[in-house]
Amino acid sequence: MHTGHVVIRLGGDAADPDDEEAEAQLSSLCRRAGTTIEKSALVLDFFEIRSARDLGRVEPLARKCVAWARRYPW
């Protein structure tokens, strides 16, 4: 990016996120990109939510992801 910052996109449709796996991937991504978490922006991608039923399914997952993301200084 022009500012020297990177965007990290977390998302997946196969399984709920695993905190330990996300931590390992985050560290690895930052190391490979030559950056730090402080210089990164996080995008939580929950794909397309088309109905109240979809929203009901994704809401607990979104809360879990946000709780995890709050551990870091994005």
DSSP file (Angstrom, degrees, kcal/mol; ACC not computed):
  #  RESIDUE AA STRUCTURE BP1 BP2  ACC     N-H-->O    O-->H-N    N-H-->O    O-->H-N    TCO  KAPPA ALPHA  PHI   PSI    X-CA   Y-CA   Z-CA
    1    1 A M    >         0   0    0      0, 0.0     3,-1.3     0, 0.0     5,-0.0   0.000 360.0 360.0 360.0 159.6    0.0    0.0    0.0
    2    2 A H  T 3   +     0   0    0      1,-0.3     0, 0.0     2,-0.1     0, 0.0   0.808 360.0  51.0 -62.3 -32.2    1.1    3.6   -0.5
    3    3 A T  T 3  S-     0   0    0      2,-0.1    -1,-0.3     1,-0.0     3,-0.1   0.476 115.7-109.3 -87.4  -2.1    1.3    4.3    3.2
    4    4 A G  S <  S+     0   0    0     -3,-1.3     2,-0.2     1,-0.3    -2,-0.1   0.530  82.4 121.8  83.6   5.1    3.5    1.3    4.0
    5    5 A H        -     0   0    0     30,-0.1    -1,-0.3    35,-0.0     2,-0.3  -0.625  49.9-146.4 -97.2 159.8    0.6   -0.3    5.8
    6    6 A V  E     -a   40   0A   0     33,-1.9    35,-2.5    -2,-0.2     2,-0.5  -0.859   7.5-133.0-122.2 159.9   -1.0   -3.7    4.9
    7    7 A V  E     -a   41   0A   0     -2,-0.3     2,-0.5    33,-0.2    35,-0.2  -0.957  15.8-158.9-112.6 130.0   -4.5   -5.1    5.1
    8    8 A I  E     -a   42   0A   0     33,-3.5    35,-2.8    -2,-0.5     2,-0.6  -0.945   5.0-158.7-111.1 124.7   -5.0   -8.5    6.6
    9    9 A R  E     -a   43   0A   0     -2,-0.5     2,-0.5    33,-0.2    35,-0.2  -0.905   5.7-169.2-106.6 120.4   -8.2  -10.3    5.7
   10   10 A L  E     +a   44   0A   0     33,-2.6    35,-2.4    -2,-0.6     2,-0.3  -0.923  31.4 117.2-106.8 132.0   -9.5  -13.0    8.0
   11   11 A G        +     0   0    0     -2,-0.5     2,-0.3    33,-0.2    35,-0.1  -0.933  24.1 170.1 179.5 160.3  -12.2  -15.2    6.8
   12   12 A G        -     0   0    0     33,-0.5    -2,-0.0    -2,-0.3     0, 0.0  -0.902  24.0-154.4-176.8 151.2  -13.2  -18.6    5.9
   13   13 A D  S    S+     0   0    0     -2,-0.3     3,-0.1     1,-0.1    -1,-0.1   0.378  85.1  69.3-115.2   3.6  -16.3  -20.6    5.1
   14   14 A A  S    S-     0   0    0      1,-0.3     2,-0.3     2,-0.0    -1,-0.1   0.798 107.8  -6.7 -93.2 -30.7  -15.1  -24.1    6.2
   15   15 A A  S    S-     0   0    0      3,-0.0    -1,-0.3     0, 0.0     3,-0.1  -0.986  77.5 -82.6-159.5 161.9  -14.9  -23.8   10.0
   16   16 A D        -     0   0    0     -2,-0.3    -3,-0.1     1,-0.1    45,-0.0  -0.368  63.4 -89.5 -65.4 152.3  -15.2  -21.4   12.9
   17   17 A P        -     0   0    0      0, 0.0     2,-0.5     0, 0.0    -1,-0.1  -0.324  33.4-143.7 -67.4 147.7  -12.0  -19.5   13.6
   18   18 A D     >  -     0   0    0      1,-0.1     4,-2.8    -3,-0.1     5,-0.2  -0.963   4.8-146.8-112.6 121.9   -9.4  -21.0   15.9
   19   19 A D  H  > S+     0   0    0     -2,-0.5     4,-2.5     1,-0.2     5,-0.2   0.903  97.7  47.4 -56.2 -46.9   -7.6  -18.5   18.1
   20   20 A E  H  > S+     0   0    0      1,-0.2     4,-2.2     2,-0.2    -1,-0.2   0.903 113.6  47.5 -64.7 -41.1   -4.3  -20.4   18.2
   21   21 A E  H  > S+     0   0    0      2,-0.2     4,-2.6     1,-0.2    -1,-0.2   0.917 112.2  49.7 -65.6 -42.5   -4.3  -20.9   14.4
   22   22 A A  H  X S+     0   0    0     -4,-2.8     4,-2.8     2,-0.2    -2,-0.2   0.903 109.6  52.1 -62.9 -41.0   -5.2  -17.3   13.8
   23   23 A E  H  X S+     0   0    0     -4,-2.5     4,-2.3    -5,-0.2    -1,-0.2   0.929 111.7  46.1 -60.2 -46.0   -2.4  -16.2   16.1
   24   24 A A  H  X S+     0   0    0     -4,-2.2     4,-2.2     1,-0.2    -2,-0.2   0.909 114.9  46.7 -64.8 -42.2    0.2  -18.3   14.3
   25   25 A Q  H  X S+     0   0    0     -4,-2.6     4,-3.0     2,-0.2     5,-0.2   0.898 110.9  52.5 -67.2 -39.6   -1.0  -17.2   10.9
   26   26 A L  H  X S+     0   0    0     -4,-2.8     4,-2.5     2,-0.2     5,-0.2   0.939 111.0  46.3 -61.9 -47.3   -1.0  -13.5   11.9
   27   27 A S  H  X S+     0   0    0     -4,-2.3     4,-2.3     1,-0.2    -1,-0.2   0.923 114.9  47.6 -60.5 -44.4    2.6  -13.7   13.2
   28   28 A S  H  X S+     0   0    0     -4,-2.2     4,-2.7    -5,-0.2     5,-0.2   0.916 111.3  50.0 -64.6 -44.6    3.6  -15.5   10.0
   29   29 A L  H  X S+     0   0    0     -4,-3.0     4,-2.2     1,-0.2    -2,-0.2   0.927 112.2  47.0 -60.8 -45.8    1.9  -13.0    7.7
   30   30 A C  H  X>S+     0   0    0     -4,-2.5     5,-2.6    -5,-0.2     4,-0.9   0.916 113.0  49.2 -63.6 -42.4    3.4  -10.0    9.4
   31   31 A R  H ><5S+     0   0    0     -4,-2.3     3,-0.7    -5,-0.2    -2,-0.2   0.936 113.3  45.8 -62.2 -47.2    6.9  -11.6    9.3
   32   32 A R  H 3<5S+     0   0    0     -4,-2.7    -1,-0.2     1,-0.2    -2,-0.2   0.835 114.6  48.1 -66.5 -32.2    6.6  -12.5    5.6
   33   33 A A  H 3<5S-     0   0    0     -4,-2.2    -1,-0.2    -5,-0.2    -2,-0.2   0.573 109.5-124.6 -83.9  -8.9    5.2   -9.0    4.8
   34   34 A G  T <<5S+     0   0    0     -4,-0.9     2,-0.2    -3,-0.7    -3,-0.2   0.887  73.8 104.2  68.2  38.7    8.0   -7.3    6.8
   35   35 A T      < -     0   0    0     -5,-2.6     2,-0.3    -6,-0.2    -1,-0.2  -0.727  62.6-121.0-137.2-175.3    5.5   -5.4    8.9
   36   36 A T    >   -     0   0    0     -2,-0.2     3,-0.8    -3,-0.1    -9,-0.0  -0.814  31.8-106.2-126.7 168.1    3.9   -5.4   12.3
   37   37 A I  G >  S+     0   0    0     -2,-0.3     3,-2.1     1,-0.2   -31,-0.1   0.887 118.2  61.7 -61.6 -38.4    0.3   -5.6   13.6
   38   38 A E  G 3  S+     0   0    0      1,-0.3    -1,-0.2   -33,-0.0   -33,-0.0   0.767 104.8  48.2 -61.0 -24.8    0.4   -1.9   14.4
   39   39 A K  G <  S+     0   0    0     -3,-0.8   -33,-1.9     2,-0.0     2,-0.3   0.148 102.0  87.8-100.2  18.4    1.0   -1.2   10.7
   40   40 A S  E <   -a    6   0A   0     -3,-2.1     2,-0.4   -35,-0.2   -33,-0.2  -0.860  61.9-148.5-119.1 151.0   -1.8   -3.4    9.6
   41   41 A A  E     -a    7   0A   0    -35,-2.5   -33,-3.5    -2,-0.3     2,-0.4  -0.935  19.8-138.4-112.5 142.6   -5.6   -3.0    9.1
   42   42 A L  E     -a    8   0A   0     -2,-0.4     2,-0.5   -35,-0.2   -33,-0.2  -0.860  13.3-168.0-106.5 134.6   -7.9   -5.9    9.8
   43   43 A V  E     -a    9   0A   0    -35,-2.8   -33,-2.6    -2,-0.4     2,-0.7  -0.986   8.5-156.3-118.0 121.2  -10.8   -6.9    7.6
   44   44 A L  E     -a   10   0A   0     -2,-0.5     2,-0.6   -35,-0.2   -33,-0.2  -0.884  14.2-161.3 -96.3 116.9  -13.3   -9.4    9.0
   45   45 A D        +     0   0    0    -35,-2.4   -33,-0.5    -2,-0.7     3,-0.1  -0.880  23.2 169.2-108.2 115.3  -15.0  -11.0    6.0
   46   46 A F        -     0   0    0     -2,-0.6    -1,-0.1     1,-0.4   -35,-0.1   0.096  41.1-133.5-110.0  20.9  -18.3  -12.8    6.7
   47   47 A F        -     0   0    0      2,-0.1     2,-0.5     1,-0.0    -1,-0.4  -0.157  58.0 -17.8  60.0-154.8  -19.2  -13.3    3.0
   48   48 A E        -     0   0    0     -3,-0.1     2,-0.7     2,-0.0    -3,-0.0  -0.712  54.7-162.6 -91.4 128.0  -22.7  -12.4    1.9
   49   49 A I        +     0   0    0     -2,-0.5    -2,-0.1     1,-0.1     3,-0.0  -0.934  17.7 167.3-109.7 110.1  -25.4  -12.2    4.5
   50   50 A R        +     0   0    0     -2,-0.7     2,-0.3     1,-0.1    -1,-0.1   0.619  54.9  19.5-101.4 -16.1  -28.8  -12.5    2.7
   51   51 A S  S  > S-     0   0    0      1,-0.1     4,-2.3     0, 0.0     5,-0.1  -0.909  78.5 -99.4-149.3 170.9  -31.3  -13.0    5.4
   52   52 A A  H  > S+     0   0    0     -2,-0.3     4,-2.4     1,-0.2     5,-0.1   0.844 122.7  56.8 -63.1 -33.2  -32.1  -12.8    9.1
   53   53 A R  H  > S+     0   0    0      2,-0.2     4,-1.6     1,-0.2    -1,-0.2   0.932 106.9  47.3 -64.2 -45.8  -31.3  -16.5    9.3
   54   54 A D  H  > S+     0   0    0      1,-0.2     4,-2.3     2,-0.2     5,-0.2   0.918 111.8  51.3 -59.8 -43.1  -27.8  -15.9    7.9
   55   55 A L  H  X S+     0   0    0     -4,-2.3     4,-2.2     1,-0.2    -2,-0.2   0.903 107.0  53.3 -61.7 -41.9  -27.4  -13.0   10.3
   56   56 A G  H  < S+     0   0    0     -4,-2.4    -1,-0.2     1,-0.2    -2,-0.2   0.833 111.7  46.5 -62.0 -32.6  -28.4  -15.2   13.2
   57   57 A R  H  X S+     0   0    0     -4,-1.6     4,-0.5    -3,-0.2    -2,-0.2   0.869 117.2  41.0 -76.8 -37.8  -25.8  -17.7   12.2
   58   58 A V  H  X S+     0   0    0     -4,-2.3     4,-2.9     1,-0.2     5,-0.2   0.728  95.4  79.6 -86.4 -21.9  -22.9  -15.2   11.7
   59   59 A E  H  X S+     0   0    0     -4,-2.2     4,-2.3     1,-0.2     5,-0.2   0.904  94.7  45.4 -57.7 -47.5  -23.6  -13.0   14.7
   60   60 A P  H  > S+     0   0    0      0, 0.0     4,-2.1     0, 0.0    -1,-0.2   0.899 114.5  50.3 -63.1 -37.0  -21.9  -15.3   17.3
   61   61 A L  H  X S+     0   0    0     -4,-0.5     4,-2.5     2,-0.2    -2,-0.2   0.911 109.3  50.9 -65.0 -42.5  -19.0  -15.8   14.9
   62   62 A A  H  X S+     0   0    0     -4,-2.9     4,-2.6     1,-0.2     5,-0.2   0.914 109.3  50.8 -61.9 -42.9  -18.6  -12.1   14.4
   63   63 A R  H  X S+     0   0    0     -4,-2.3     4,-2.3    -5,-0.2    -1,-0.2   0.907 110.5  49.4 -61.1 -41.8  -18.6  -11.5   18.2
   64   64 A K  H  X S+     0   0    0     -4,-2.1     4,-2.1     2,-0.2    -2,-0.2   0.919 112.3  47.9 -63.7 -44.0  -15.9  -14.1   18.6
   65   65 A C  H  X S+     0   0    0     -4,-2.5     4,-2.7     2,-0.2    -2,-0.2   0.907 112.0  48.7 -64.8 -42.2  -13.7  -12.6   15.9
   66   66 A V  H  X S+     0   0    0     -4,-2.6     4,-1.8     2,-0.2    -1,-0.2   0.906 109.6  52.3 -65.5 -41.1  -14.1   -9.1   17.3
   67   67 A A  H  < S+     0   0    0     -4,-2.3     4,-0.2    -5,-0.2    -1,-0.2   0.913 113.0  45.5 -60.7 -42.0  -13.2  -10.2   20.8
   68   68 A W  H >< S+     0   0    0     -4,-2.1     3,-1.7     1,-0.2    -2,-0.2   0.932 111.1  52.4 -64.7 -45.8  -10.1  -11.9   19.4
   69   69 A A  H >< S+     0   0    0     -4,-2.7     3,-1.8     1,-0.3     5,-0.3   0.789  95.3  69.7 -64.3 -28.6   -9.2   -8.8   17.3
   70   70 A R  T 3< S+     0   0    0     -4,-1.8    -1,-0.3     1,-0.3    -2,-0.2   0.617  83.4  73.6 -67.1 -10.6   -9.4   -6.5   20.3
   71   71 A R  T <  S+     0   0    0     -3,-1.7    -1,-0.3    -4,-0.2    -2,-0.2   0.656  94.1  63.5 -73.0 -14.9   -6.3   -8.1   21.7
   72   72 A Y  S <  S-     0   0    0     -3,-1.8     2,-1.4    -4,-0.2     0, 0.0  -0.801  83.3-122.1-118.9 152.4   -4.2   -6.3   19.1
   73   73 A P              0   0    0      0, 0.0   -33,-0.2     0, 0.0    -3,-0.1  -0.519 360.0 360.0 -89.8  68.8   -3.4   -2.7   18.2
   74   74 A W              0   0    0     -2,-1.4   -32,-0.1    -5,-0.3    -4,-0.0   0.504 360.0 360.0 -61.0 360.0   -4.6   -2.6   14.6
